[in-house]
Amino acid sequence: LSKIRALKVIARTSTEKYQSRPDDLRKIGEQLGASNLLEGSIQKAGNAVYINVQLIQAATGNHLWVESYDRNLEEIFAVEGDIARKIAIALNTKLTVNEQQVLTEKLTNNSAAYDSYLRGLALEPRGWYSAEVKEVFRRLYAEATRLDPKFVAAWARLARTDAWMVFLGQDTTRERREAARHALNMAIRLQPDSTDTLLAKAYCQYWLLHDYSAAKAVFMQVRTRLPNSSEVLTALSAVTRRQGAWDESLEYSHEALALNPRDPRLLVDRAWTYEIIRRFDDALKTTDEMLKIVPNDPDAVAYRAAILHALGRIDEARQLFRTVSIDVANDSLTGILIEHWLLDRDYQALIEALQPAVTDPGITVMRRALYREAIGFAQLRAGDKTAASDTLRKARRDLEILREQDADNSEITAHLASVCAYLGDKETGLKRAEQAASLLPTSQDAILGPALEENLAHVEAELGEKDRAIVRLEGLLQVPYSSVSHSGPITPQLLRLHPFWDSLRGDPRFQKLLADLEPKR
């Protein structure tokens, strides 16, 4: 249905939380901004499938169309196409020749491969920031390609999953990068012009190559063929954000939310954009909307807490975190929790939460290194220099192994610089921090470029180069970006509270900088 240009179709992620056969259709229509609702049920017994579908007018509850299907599983694609055609007719929509062709396309002839693929799709929203869940749906996509080596959509999803793990820093190994490229090349070889292949290509350009202009061009191409795709609009919002086109990014975000108004991930994404450009009140309002949809959701809570951190409202953030269980498998939650523990100077809580994860045999090398970096810094600030030295040496070894495989990775290099600084290796720390900043400058990435400059300032501060650090921080306070070590940009409140800047506190120039930032009365 979403491929029919004349129809506005609300995305599945906004509708899946509603129960089957809901009572108040009018309310649901209002919440989704939809005039008509498609409701159905599926029963499966062996290879037989019974499907009942009805199209209902949201305002009146009147049935516009009802049909039942009793088919074999192998006929499921024909049923999907037939349903879409009949709904279009019921809504007085004329299909183009191309749309008629699209509705008859079959992704695969192998029902087991399709089942594995669908299971992967169903898991994806739960694994947005979890490496463990990503590995599960990755295996499902891999199984789909094993069962049907010509399954283009499964190859495309496989490529995207691997590229996403690289981009998030969950697994930056050469093997993971090669796996993403192999899956993409398979999709291109089989069907280069399919929307699945083009999306995978655009994501790989974005996540693997940081070629945002090329990625945007392909996303724009796909948008013309998938007019109802909130995913494509969200991707365009993300890629234009990397280009520093903040207004354009927010406009794409607005369009995506019109098609997918109850997907908390889209609201998280929008809140992050507001945080990056220092519109903190708008960011908090967006998290309010999010928490109405998913109360006590860990990601929603974490992002609201991150904004409160930027505003120096640590007590409120602490109260928020008491409403969720701590799960270190959730990368976004854990990253913001690390920031919170540091701001709260609760070093023991940080160490106790992360230490068990470091010894987990399933942890990726990158995540283990980042956790060791955080633990080592906490041990250092807590005064346990012996334990800190041991932890940080292990983190350094992990990061050096990763850097051997990917020398041009700016984030690995930046984290290595910080670890070297904590160990007191001034020469290597400064060298790596400067190198990281040169690998991905602001002209190439409007979010990460300034973040690497902030990391350089942190390394300079740790290693006694106070003049350079203060000058750099002064410039960064006016710039939109999101830090390597915390969510969002540096703020006056973070400079006052974060232990990263403790080495500058006694410096008159730093004190003057903070005084100049005080609101004028």
N, C-alpha and C positions, 0 to 999 in steps of 0.2 A: 504493500500500500504506500509506503513512504517514497517509492520511486515514481509515483503518479504526481506530476507537477501541479495539477489543478486542485489537489487535496492538501489540506494542512493536517499532518498526522503527528500526534503527540507521541514522543518516544516511549519505549517500553519501560525504561528505568523510572519514569514518572508515574507509571500505571501499575507496576507489579506489586506495589504494597497494598493495593485495594483488595478486599476479599472477593471471592466469587459471589455472583448474584447479590450485589450490594443493594440496600434499601433506598438510599437517597441519591438517585441518579442526577437530579437537578444540582445538588451540592457538588457532586463530583465533576459535572460539566463546568460549573463555575470555577472550581479549583484548578481545572486543567485548561480552561479557556476553550472548551470543545462543545460544538453544537450537537454532535452525535457520538454515541458510544458503541463500540463493538464488543460484544460479550460472547463467550463461548466456553465449551467444555470438551475435553478429549478423554476417551477411555481406550486403553490399549490392552489387548489380550493376545499374546503370541505375536503373530504377524498381522493381526487384524486391528484396525483402528476405527473407532466410531467418533465422529466429530459433529457437534451441534453448535451452530453459529447464529447469532441474531444481531441486527443493527437497530439501535434504539435511539429515538430522539430524546436528548437529555432533558429538555424543558417540559415535555409532556408525558414521556414514558411510552409513547406510541412506537410500535414495531414497524420499521420501514422495510425490513427484509428478514426472513428466517429460512434456514436450510440445514438439513442433516446429511452427513456423508458416512457411508459404511464401506470402507476401502481397505486394501492391503497397504502395508507400510511403504512398499516401493512406489505407491501412487501419491505419496504425500505432497510432492512438488506440484503435481497436476491439481490437487485440491487447493493448495495455496494460491495458485494462479487463478483458479475458478472463483474462489472467494473474492479475491481482489477485483476481478472483472465485474462480478455481480454487485459488489458494493459500489463500484464506480457508476454502474447503470442506475442503481437505486438512488444515487445522489446526483443524477443527471450530468455525469461527467463523461466527456468524450475522450477516449484514449487515443494517443498518437500511435503511428505505426511502430515507432521505436518502443513505446511503452508496452504495446501488445507483445512484442518480441521478448522484452525483459520478463514479462509475467509468465512466459512459457519456458524460461531457462531453468535447467536443473544443475544444482551445484555439484552433485555426485549421483551415481547410480548405486552406490553402496550404502545400504541403510545403516549398517554398523558404523561406517565411517562418519555418516551424517549424525548419528546419535552421539558419537564421541565429540564431534565438533560442537554440537549444541550444548553438551555438558560443559565444554570449555567456555563457551559464550556466557552461560549462566553463572559461572564462577568468576568471570572477569571483574564485575563490580566489587566483589569482596576482596580481590587481590590487588587493588589499585596501588597500595603502598607496601604490600607484604610480599617479600621475596619467596616465602614458603608457599603461599597460595599461588603465586605466579608459576612456580615449578609444577604445581598440580595441573593447572590448566594448560601449561606448556606440554606436559606429557600427553594430555588428551588431544591436543592439536597434532602432536607428533604421531600418536596412534592413528589418527584420522588419515594422515598422509601415508602411513605404512599400509593401511587397509586399502587406500585408493591413492596411489602415487600421482594421479592426475587431478587431485582435489585442490584446485587453485586457491579457494578461499581459506582452506586449512593451512596451506603453505604461507599465505599472506599473513595470517594471524600468528603463525610461528615466528616469522620475521619480525613482526611488530613486538611480540613479547620479548624476544631476545634483545632487540634494540632498546626497548623501554627499560629493561634491567640494567643495561649499560649506562643509559642516560641518568638513571636515578643513583648510579654508583653502587648498585646492589651486586653487580658482577661485571667488572671491567676487563676481564681476562681476554686474551687473544682468541681463545676458543669460543667464548660467547659472541664476540664480534664476527668471527668467521661463520658461526652458526646462523647469525642473522643474515649475513650476506648470501650464504648458501640457500636459505629458505626463500629470500627475495629473488635470487636468480632463477630458482625453480618456478616460482610464480610467473616471472617475466617470460621464461621460455615457454611455458604452457599457454599463457593468455596475457600478453603484455598490456592490452587495452581494457581489461576488466577493471571495474571500480575497486575491487578488493586488491588487485595488484598495484593500482595507482596509489591507493591509500598507504599500502605497505612501503612503496617507494618514497612517498612524501615523508612518512614517519622516519624512515632510515636516513633521509637527507637531513631531517631535523635533529633526530636523537644521536645518530652516529657521526655525521659529518659536520653538524652545526652550520649547514648551508641553508640559512633561513629564506633567502630569496628564491632558491630553487624549490624548496619545500612549499613555500606559499604559492608559487605558480602551479604546482601540481594539485594542491588542495583546491585552488580556484577552479581548475579544470574539473575536478570531481564534483564540486558544488553544483555545476550546471547539470550534472547527471543525477545527483541525489539532492533534490531541492528541499526535502524534509529532514535532512540529516543534521541533528544538533551536534553530532560528533564532529562533522566537518567544520561547522561554525566554531566549535570550541577549539579545534586545532588551529583555525585561522586566528582566533583570539590569542592563543598561546604563541604562535610564531610571530605575529605582529608585535606582541609584547616584547619578545626578544629583540625586535628591531627598534624598540623605543617608540613605537607608534601607539601611544597610550590611549588616545581617544578612539582610534580605529579598533584597538583591541577590545575596549569596553563596548563598542557598538556591536561587534561580532558576538560578544558575550550576551548582550541584550537579546539579539536575534536567537541565539541558542536557547536561552531560557524561555523564550516564547514558545518554542517547540518542545521543551523539556523542563517545565516549570518546577517540578518536584524532585529533581535529581540533586541530592546534596553535594555531589562532586562538582557540579557546575557552579553552585553557590560558593563552595570552598575556593574554586578557581577565581571567581569574581572578587571575593574578599581579599585574596592574595594580591590581585592587581591593585585594589584600593590601598592595601598596606604598602606595596612597593612604591606607589606614587604619593605616599604620605597623606592620603585621605582617610585618616583613622576612624573618624566618626562614621563615614560610609561603610568602612570595613566592618565595624561593630554592628551596624544595622543589618548588613548582609548576613552576619553570623546569627543574629536574632531570627531572621527568616529561616535559616538553616535548622536551628534548634527547635523551631515550631514543627518542622517536618520530621526531624529525627532527634527527639529529646535524648540527651545524654549520649549521643553518638560520639565515640572517642575522637574521630577526626574533626568533627564540628567543635567539640570542646577544646581540642588542642589548638585549632586555628584562632578561636576566640581568645584563648589564653595568650597566644603569641602576640596578638594585638594589644592586649592588656600589658604584657611585658614592655612593649615599645613605649607605652604611655607611663610606665613606672608603677602600674597598679598591681603590685605583686600579691598583696593580700587577696584581692579578688580572684586572681589566677589560681592561688592556692585553694580557695574554696571550690573553684570549678573542678580542679583535678580530683577533688574528693568524691565527685559524682561518677567517676569512671574507674574501671579496673585497669591496672598497668599491664600492658602487653608489649614486651620488647620486640615481638615479631612485627609489630606495626611501626614501620620506619618513621612515618610522619609524626605519630604520637610520641615516639621515643626521642626523636630529635628535639621536639619542643619541650619535653620533660627534662632533657639534659640542660637545656637553656634555663628552665625554671629552677632546677636544683642549684645551678651555678649562681643565678641571681639571688636565690634564697640562702646561698652559702651553706646549703645542706649537703656537704660533700659525702657524708657517710651514706645518705640515701641513694645518691648517684652510684657510689661504689657497690653497695649491696644489690642494687637492681641490675646493674650491668655485668657484674663479675660472673654470675652463672652462665650468661649468654656467651661470654667469651670462650668458655670451655665446651660449648655445644658443638658436637662433631659436624652438624649440618650447617653451621654458620659459614657465610662466604668470607673470603679473605678480606675483602674491602670492609665489610661491616665489622669484622673482628678488629681490624686496624682502627676504625673510627671509634669503636667502644674503648679500645685500649688507650687511644689518645685522650678521650674524655676522662677515663679512670685515672690515667697518669697525671693529668692536669689537676684533678680533684685531690689526689694524694699529695701532690706538690703543694697546693694551697693549704691542705690540712696539716702540713708540716712533716709528712712521712717521706722524706727524701729518698731513703733506701728503696722503699716499695715503688715510689714514682719512677726512679731510675730503671728498675727492672721492667716495669710495665711499659715505659716509653721506649726502651731498647727493643722490646718485642714489637711494638707498634711500628717503629722505624724499619725493622726487618720486613714486616708485612708490606709496608708501603714501598720499600725499595724493590721487592719482588714484583709488585704490581707495576711499578714504573718501568722496570726492565721490559715488560710486555707492552707497555703503552706510554712511551716517553713524552708524547705530546698531550697527555691528559692533564689539563690545568688543575683540576680539583685534587687529583692524587698528588701532584707536585705541591699544591698549596698546603695540604695536610702534612706532607712530609716536612715542609718548611716549618710549620708550627711545632711538630714533634722535635725537630732538631733544635729549635729555639728553647723549648722546655728543657732539653738536655744540656743547654749551654753551648752548643756548637754554632758559634756566631757566623763563621765563614759560610758553612753549608746552609744554615737557616736563611740568611739574607740572600744568598745566591739562588736558592730554590724559590723563595718568595718572589723575587724579582722575575725569575724565569716564568713562574706561574702567571704573573700579571701580563707578561709579554705574549704568552701563548694564546690568550683570548682577551684582547683589549676591548674597551667599551665600544669602539667603532664596529666591532664584530658581534658583540653580545651586550645589549644594554642592561641586562640584569646581572650577568656573571662578571662582566668586565670590572665594574666598580667594586663588586664583592671581593675580587682578587686584590684590588687596591686596599680594601679594608684589611684583608688578611696580611698584606705586606705591612700595613701600619701596626697591626698587632705583633707581628714578628719583630719589627723595629722597636716597639715599646718593650717587649720582653728582653731584647738584647741591648738595651741602653741607648738606642738611637732615638732619643726623645724628641729632638727638634724635628726630625723628619716625620716621625709618627704624628706629632701634633699638627703640623702643616697639612699632612695628608687627611687627617680626620676633619679638619676645618673645612676642606673642600667637599668631603663626602657628605657632610650634614645637609647639603642642599641638593643632593643627587638622588633620583629614584633608582632603587635596585633592591636585591635581596641577598643577604649575607651568606657566605659559605658556612658560617658557624651558628647562625640563628635565622629565624624567619624574619624577612623584611629588612629595611635599612637601619643603619645606626641612627640613634636619636639622642638628644641631650640626656634623657632619662637613663638610657642604657649606658651612656658614658659615665654617669654618676654611680650606677649600681653594679655594673658587670665587673667581676674580678679580672677579666681580660685586661682592664686598664688600670689595675692597682698600682703598677710600677710608675704611672704618671701622676699619681694623686698629690705627691708633695712638690710637684714642679709648678712654679709660679705661672708659667705660660699656660699650662693645662687648667689651673685654677681660674685664670683670666678668661680662657675659652668658655668654661662652664658659667662664669659670672656673666659674660656677654650674652649667653643663651638664656639667662633668666628672663621670664616675662617682665616687661616694663610696667610698672604700676603707675 
